[in-house]
Amino acid sequence: MSLNNKILLLIVSALSLFILSFLYFWKYNAQKIDELQNIRVQEFQATFGELLDLHGDKFQTMNYDYSYWDELVSFVESKNHQWAEVNLKEPMHVNHIDYCAVYDTRGQVVHYDQSSSALPDLRKRLPLSTLSSAVPLFSYYFIVENGYLIQVFSSPIQPSSDFMRQSPPKGYFVIAKVWSPRYIADLAKITKQSVELAKNGKTYDFLYPLASHEGKAVAHLGVRLTTATGEIVDSIFKTQLVFILAVGIIFVALLSLILLRLVTKPLKQIAESIRAKDPRILGRLPSQHDEMGNIARAVSDYFTNTAVLENYKTVIDLGYIVSKTDRDGYITYTNKAFETISGFSAGELIGNKHNITKHPDLPREFYTRLWSTLLNGDVYIGIIKNRAKDGKTYYLRSVIAPIYSPARESVEYISIAIDVTELFVRMEQIARQTTDSLTGLPNRQQLTEDLAIEGVQSLALLNIKRFRAINESYGYETGDMLLRQFAHKLNTLVSTAKIYRVSGDEFALLFDEGSESDVRSELGRIINHLESEPFDLSGTSLNVDLLVAYARSENNLRMKCDMALHYAKVNHLSFIDFNRNVEIENELKQAKETTALIQHAIKYRRIIAFGQKIFNTRDNSFKIETLMRLVTPSGEILTPYRFLEQSKIAGLYEKMTLQMLACVFDYFKGNQAVFSVNLTFEDIVNNDVTAFFFNSIEKYALQGRIIIELVETEQIDAAHSETGRFIERAKALGCRISIDDFGSGYSNFNYLVSIGVDYLKIDGSLIQNIDTDPNAFITVKAIVSLAQAMGIEIVAEFVHSQSVMERVVSLGIEFMQGYHLHEPEPLETLLL
């Protein structure tokens, strides 16, 4: 905006301000006039009411005095009309009373007189309800009859001796006065205001209501006040207006002078900035939207452009990984962030191509496509996998763009990137959690996630029969080799299903598509091929027999398949179809009921912890093994045998574990007892469970007091990175490691050494018969000898009798537990 326009705008603004001020004062004074008028109306209303009361006092007094006249009492009884002519009619006319009437106690007219026959007859118009002992001693009211406004005064007749009016009235005395125009005009003269009987369509300053005997207005007196108040206020307002206009003129003159002075100062400021070549001297001038602002911006732009570009470079260098290359791809610039992540110094990078950080996993075709994009003048945006100087892998999300000369020729390329290595490491960790380390197949966790997809699916569980015997006869390396070859052969045979390894010797096939007949046909072909062709295991040829469970459904597919597999094992079947077996339906019903119990227990925190003491055979001191229990709505306490497997099938196992651990830690934080908790491989690889476990140890200072009992050890691979990291961190926090149920299933001493076991808990199936079964005794004795030689302490569980306990002690076993020594009980009562 030009200066002339700015001056004009300010003058117009000032005038607008004064006009608004004028309007404001106008409205303000108008409001004051209304307020003063309202005050006058209120004051006059009160005065006017008192005036009307004064006018009515004469008639009220007359009515009141006559009602105590003993002769009037006698008249009511005698009805002597000659007496009435002398004593009632004439005095009424003298006092300008238009009506006079006497009524007996029944409301019958004893005497009636009116001043003029032209007036309406009131005998039938007077409300008899006023002639009652229920009405106040004296009353007055208005009625309108044939256009006449009539004021009526009524009082009960009593003898003078009954001054307190305690006896019933002898009759009623009524007088009335017609409000004529002349009578109303007299009121106007007295009040010096305009007073008249109010008419429709006319306006008044206020209306004074005239009430009937029921309290309702039958007419109004309209009053208009004089305008003296408005004239006074109007005079004040004119004085204020003259003052505002005078001040306004002075203000406009001063404002014009100030604007003129503001032109000289900016010009001087701009000239000084040009001479000093310093844009800071301009101050806030460049932000003005006028001629001065335009000149100031033109002066400052040149000075600031270079500084802005330098700031951009600084910010990018601080927050991003930056490099530049020439047209041939040779590095010409790198920032500190690039040197830090790559491990190379600027001297090693500049003059080389980006091949210096190339990762061998990226094919040549990747770089061909990248350079093709740039040479076409486009910007490349994508993830690039790189290798640092020390061989470590890192990932960059890069934006690479050509830089053009004024002639629109690309002269160099700039790359700006951010480090996304942590994201990719996390993704790889997730992939490891859902991938079986031995076969590379998706694991049970991944199967659970895939089964959550809606729609009909088919699932087959393939269990290798007598796999434990293969491990024991040929060794665990041969067993692992068989599992890897089995997984490889499945990959070659299966084309329409996803393959999983869900446990030690159990695989799963999930079919998302295909009719049931097609799926069953495909499954039959796969089974036949697996069972008919032997596996070559380093010179040993083995054939396998399979136990296969199959189910097809939209929901609970894993549960149905697991139930079918369990049913097949119990009944020694090789193949079972859940959908074609009625007996399994009953098991499914039981599974649903168990699932409902688990969900109820989790919701209402009914997963609780019991404890069983583990006694030291040398000094009778004890540790405590914590045991999970579920309390049903009826109060029954269930052991894990009743619900644990179903919780895994229903996907509720993690919630139960976390609730159990919370219960255990909350109890033991308040004492110094040593205790053990049972963890499975599924717990160890679950980030939420392990995070809660380790955080609780540090939070409650439980270091050195916890023994971790590893169950389902056939799934725990010491070489598995997750297992290794878990055990390493647990040991660092003072936890000791115990292997549960040793002597059944996966019992490998080399494995024990590799994970640093502190305790072996010998399986109860060996201990319970140690006093009667020589083979069990020999097996236990051998395990004890080997363990002691390796520095591993032994725990004997299932000590259920005195004879078993004596055998255990005779073998030198350090610890023992069982119902003979102590039955599990709630933690709350354990240490009492």
Residue pairs with C-beta under 8 A, 6 or more apart in sequence:
1 9
1 289
1 290
2 290
2 291
3 259
3 263
3 290
3 291
3 292
6 259
6 290
7 256
7 259
7 260
10 255
10 256
10 259
11 252
11 255
11 256
14 248
14 251
14 252
14 255
15 248
15 252
17 248
18 244
18 245
18 248
18 251
21 244
21 248
22 241
22 244
22 245
25 237
25 240
25 241
25 244
26 237
29 233
29 234
29 236
29 237
29 240
32 233
33 229
33 230
33 233
33 234
36 229
36 233
37 205
37 225
37 229
37 230
40 225
40 229
41 205
41 206
41 225
44 191
44 193
44 206
44 223
44 225
45 206
45 208
47 191
48 191
48 208
48 221
48 223
49 208
51 187
51 190
51 191
52 187
52 208
55 187
56 140
56 151
56 153
58 95
59 95
59 97
59 140
59 151
59 153
59 175
59 177
60 138
60 140
60 153
62 95
62 97
62 153
62 175
63 138
63 153
63 154
63 155
63 173
63 174
63 175
64 138
64 155
66 72
66 155
66 173
67 155
67 156
67 157
67 158
67 173
68 158
68 159
68 160
68 163
69 160
70 159
70 160
71 83
71 87
72 87
72 102
72 157
72 171
72 173
73 157
73 158
73 159
73 170
73 171
74 80
75 83
75 84
75 87
75 102
75 110
75 111
76 102
76 104
76 110
76 157
76 170
76 171
77 170
79 110
79 111
81 111
84 102
84 111
84 113
88 100
88 102
88 111
88 113
89 100
89 113
92 100
92 113
92 115
92 175
93 115
96 115
96 177
97 115
97 175
97 176
97 177
98 114
98 115
98 116
98 119
98 150
98 176
98 177
98 178
99 113
99 114
99 115
99 119
99 122
99 150
99 152
99 174
99 175
99 176
99 177
100 111
100 112
100 113
100 114
100 174
100 175
100 176
101 109
101 111
101 112
101 113
101 122
101 123
101 126
101 173
101 174
101 175
102 109
102 110
102 111
102 112
102 157
102 171
102 172
102 173
102 174
103 109
103 110
103 131
103 171
103 172
103 174
104 110
104 171
105 168
105 169
105 170
105 171
105 172
107 128
107 131
107 172
109 123
110 171
112 123
114 121
114 122
119 148
119 178
120 145
120 146
120 148
122 143
122 145
122 150
122 152
122 176
125 143
125 145
126 143
126 152
126 174
127 213
129 135
129 213
130 139
130 141
130 154
130 213
131 154
131 172
131 174
133 156
133 168
133 169
135 154
137 155
137 156
137 165
138 153
138 154
138 155
139 153
139 154
139 155
139 213
140 151
140 152
140 153
140 154
141 151
141 152
141 211
141 212
141 213
142 149
142 150
142 151
142 152
142 210
142 211
142 212
142 218
142 219
143 150
143 152
143 212
143 218
144 150
144 218
144 219
148 178
148 179
149 178
149 179
149 197
149 210
149 218
149 219
150 176
150 177
150 178
150 179
151 176
151 177
151 178
151 179
151 210
152 174
152 175
152 176
152 213
153 174
153 175
153 176
153 177
154 172
154 173
154 174
155 172
155 173
156 165
156 169
156 170
156 171
156 172
156 173
157 169
157 170
157 171
157 172
157 173
158 165
158 167
158 169
158 170
159 170
177 183
179 197
181 197
184 195
184 196
184 197
184 221
185 195
187 195
187 221
188 194
188 195
188 196
191 223
192 226
193 223
193 224
193 225
193 226
194 223
194 224
194 225
195 221
195 222
195 223
196 221
196 222
197 219
197 220
197 221
197 222
198 204
198 207
198 219
198 220
198 221
198 222
199 222
202 222
204 222
204 223
204 224
205 223
205 224
205 225
206 223
207 220
207 221
207 222
207 223
208 220
208 221
208 223
209 217
209 220
210 217
210 218
210 219
210 220
210 221
211 217
211 218
212 218
263 292
266 285
266 288
266 292
266 296
267 292
269 281
269 282
269 283
269 285
270 282
270 285
270 292
270 295
270 296
270 299
272 281
273 279
273 281
273 282
273 296
273 299
273 300
274 299
277 303
278 303
279 299
279 300
279 303
279 304
282 296
282 299
282 300
285 292
285 293
285 296
286 293
286 296
286 297
286 300
287 293
288 296
316 322
316 335
316 416
317 335
317 336
317 337
320 335
320 337
320 416
320 417
320 418
321 335
321 337
321 338
321 341
321 396
321 415
321 416
321 417
321 418
321 419
322 333
322 334
322 335
322 337
322 338
322 414
322 415
322 416
322 417
323 331
323 333
323 334
323 335
323 338
323 349
323 354
323 414
323 415
324 331
324 332
324 333
324 334
324 403
324 412
324 413
324 414
324 415
325 331
325 332
325 353
325 354
325 412
325 413
325 415
326 332
326 411
326 412
326 413
327 410
327 411
327 412
327 413
329 353
329 354
329 371
329 413
330 351
330 352
330 353
331 349
331 350
331 351
331 352
331 353
331 354
332 350
332 412
333 350
334 346
334 349
334 350
338 349
339 345
339 346
339 349
341 388
341 394
341 396
341 419
342 349
342 356
342 357
342 386
342 388
342 389
342 394
343 388
343 389
343 390
343 392
344 356
344 357
344 388
344 389
348 356
348 389
349 356
357 386
357 387
357 388
358 367
358 386
358 387
359 385
359 386
359 387
359 393
360 387
361 385
362 384
362 385
370 380
370 382
370 400
373 379
373 380
374 380
374 400
374 401
374 402
374 410
374 413
377 402
377 410
379 399
379 400
379 401
379 402
380 398
380 399
380 400
380 401
381 397
381 398
381 399
382 397
382 398
383 395
383 396
383 397
383 398
383 420
384 395
384 396
384 398
384 417
385 393
385 394
385 395
386 393
386 394
386 395
386 396
387 393
387 394
388 394
393 421
394 419
394 421
395 419
395 420
395 421
395 423
395 424
396 417
396 418
396 419
396 420
397 417
397 418
397 420
398 415
398 416
398 417
399 415
399 416
399 417
400 413
400 414
400 415
401 413
401 414
402 410
402 412
402 413
403 410
403 411
403 412
403 413
403 414
404 410
404 411
405 411
432 721
432 722
433 445
433 685
433 686
433 687
433 722
434 442
434 443
434 445
434 446
434 449
435 441
435 442
435 443
435 446
436 442
436 443
436 500
436 501
437 717
437 719
437 720
437 721
438 480
438 483
438 484
438 501
438 717
439 483
439 484
439 486
439 487
439 501
440 487
441 487
441 499
441 500
441 501
441 507
442 450
442 498
442 499
442 500
442 501
443 500
443 501
443 502
444 500
444 502
444 503
444 682
445 682
445 685
446 500
447 500
447 502
447 508
447 510
447 558
448 558
448 651
450 498
450 510
451 457
451 459
451 510
451 557
451 558
453 512
454 554
455 512
455 554
456 552
456 553
456 554
457 510
457 511
457 512
457 552
457 553
457 554
457 557
458 510
458 511
458 514
458 516
458 519
458 550
458 551
458 552
459 508
459 509
459 510
459 511
459 550
459 551
459 552
459 557
459 558
459 561
460 497
460 508
460 509
460 511
460 523
460 548
460 549
460 550
460 561
461 502
461 506
461 507
461 508
461 548
461 549
461 550
461 561
461 562
461 564
461 565
462 506
462 507
462 508
462 509
462 527
462 530
462 546
462 547
462 548
463 505
463 506
463 507
463 546
463 547
463 548
463 549
463 565
463 569
464 470
464 482
464 486
464 505
464 506
464 544
464 545
464 546
465 544
465 545
465 546
465 547
466 545
467 479
467 482
467 504
467 505
468 505
468 745
470 478
470 479
470 482
470 542
471 478
471 479
471 746
474 537
474 540
474 542
476 746
476 748
478 537
478 538
478 540
481 537
481 538
482 535
482 537
482 542
482 544
483 501
483 505
485 535
485 536
485 537
486 507
486 530
486 535
486 544
487 499
487 501
487 507
489 529
489 530
489 533
489 535
490 499
490 507
490 509
490 526
490 530
491 499
493 525
493 526
493 529
493 530
494 509
494 522
494 526
496 511
496 513
496 514
496 519
496 522
497 509
497 510
497 511
497 512
497 522
498 509
498 510
498 512
499 507
499 508
499 509
500 507
500 508
500 509
500 510
501 507
501 508
502 508
503 715
504 714
504 715
504 746
506 565
508 561
509 523
509 526
511 519
511 522
514 522
516 552
519 552
520 550
523 548
523 550
527 546
527 548
527 575
530 544
530 546
531 543
531 544
531 545
531 546
532 543
533 543
534 541
534 542
534 543
535 541
535 542
535 543
535 544
545 574
546 574
547 565
547 568
547 569
547 573
547 574
547 575
548 568
548 574
548 575
548 576
549 561
549 562
549 564
549 565
549 567
549 568
549 575
549 576
549 578
550 561
550 564
550 575
550 576
550 577
550 578
551 557
551 560
551 561
551 564
551 577
551 578
551 579
552 579
553 560
553 578
553 579
556 588
556 591
556 592
558 649
559 588
559 591
559 595
559 646
559 649
559 650
560 578
560 584
560 588
561 578
562 645
562 649
563 578
563 584
563 587
563 588
563 591
564 576
564 577
564 578
564 581
564 584
565 576
566 587
567 573
567 576
567 581
567 583
567 584
567 587
568 574
568 575
568 576
576 584
578 584
591 646
591 649
591 650
594 642
594 643
594 646
595 646
595 650
595 652
597 630
597 632
597 633
597 638
597 643
598 630
598 643
598 646
598 647
598 650
598 652
598 656
599 652
600 606
600 632
600 633
601 607
601 630
601 631
601 632
601 656
602 652
602 655
602 656
602 659
605 659
606 630
606 631
606 632
607 628
607 629
607 630
607 656
607 659
607 660
607 663
608 628
608 629
608 630
608 631
608 663
608 826
609 626
609 627
609 628
609 629
609 660
609 663
609 664
609 667
609 826
609 827
610 626
610 627
610 628
610 629
610 824
610 825
610 826
610 827
611 624
611 625
611 626
611 627
611 675
611 824
611 825
611 826
611 827
611 830
612 624
612 625
612 627
612 817
612 822
612 823
612 824
612 825
613 622
613 623
613 624
613 625
613 817
613 821
613 822
613 830
614 622
614 623
614 624
614 625
614 676
614 795
614 815
614 816
614 817
615 621
615 622
615 815
615 816
615 817
615 821
615 822
616 622
616 814
616 815
617 808
617 809
617 813
617 814
617 815
617 816
618 814
622 822
623 673
623 674
623 675
623 676
623 707
623 815
624 673
624 674
624 675
624 676
624 827
624 830
625 675
625 676
625 678
625 709
625 817
626 660
626 664
626 675
626 676
626 677
626 678
626 827
627 639
627 640
627 678
627 824
628 640
628 644
628 656
628 660
628 678
629 637
629 638
629 639
629 640
630 637
630 638
630 642
630 643
631 637
631 638
632 638
644 653
647 653
647 656
648 682
653 682
654 686
654 688
654 689
657 683
657 686
657 689
658 688
658 689
658 692
661 677
661 689
661 692
661 693
661 696
662 692
662 696
663 827
664 675
664 677
664 827
665 696
665 700
665 702
667 827
667 828
668 675
668 700
668 702
668 705
669 700
669 701
669 702
671 831
672 705
673 705
673 831
674 705
674 706
674 707
675 705
675 706
675 707
676 706
676 707
676 708
676 709
676 738
677 706
677 707
677 708
677 709
678 709
678 711
678 740
679 689
679 693
679 708
679 709
679 710
679 711
680 710
680 711
680 712
680 715
681 710
681 712
681 715
681 716
681 723
682 712
682 715
683 689
683 690
683 693
684 690
684 716
684 722
684 723
684 726
685 720
685 722
685 723
690 726
694 729
694 730
694 733
696 702
697 703
697 706
697 733
697 735
698 733
703 733
703 734
704 734
705 734
706 733
706 734
706 735
706 736
707 735
707 736
707 737
707 738
707 758
707 759
708 730
708 735
708 736
708 737
708 738
709 738
709 739
709 740
709 761
710 716
710 737
710 738
710 739
710 740
711 740
711 741
713 739
713 740
713 741
713 742
713 745
713 746
713 751
714 745
714 746
716 723
716 755
717 723
718 724
718 727
718 751
718 754
718 755
719 754
723 755
727 737
727 755
727 756
730 737
731 737
731 756
736 758
736 759
737 755
737 756
737 757
737 758
737 759
738 757
738 758
738 759
738 760
738 761
738 795
739 752
739 757
739 759
739 760
739 761
740 761
741 761
741 763
741 764
742 760
742 761
742 762
742 763
742 783
743 762
743 763
743 765
743 766
743 779
743 780
743 783
744 763
744 765
744 766
749 786
749 790
752 760
752 790
752 792
753 790
757 792
758 792
758 793
759 792
759 793
759 794
759 795
759 815
760 783
760 787
760 792
760 793
760 794
760 795
761 794
761 795
761 796
761 797
762 780
762 783
762 784
762 794
762 795
762 796
762 797
762 813
763 797
764 797
764 798
765 798
766 776
766 779
766 780
767 776
767 780
767 796
767 797
767 798
767 799
767 804
767 808
767 818
768 798
768 800
768 804
769 776
770 776
770 777
770 780
770 804
770 807
770 808
771 777
771 801
771 803
771 804
771 806
771 807
777 807
780 796
780 811
781 811
783 794
784 794
784 811
784 812
784 813
787 793
787 794
788 794
788 812
793 814
793 815
794 813
794 814
794 815
795 813
795 814
795 815
795 816
795 817
796 808
796 813
796 815
796 816
796 817
796 818
797 816
797 817
797 818
798 804
798 818
799 805
799 808
799 816
799 817
799 818
799 819
799 820
799 821
800 818
800 819
800 820
801 820
802 820
804 818
804 820
805 816
805 818
805 820
805 821
808 816
809 816
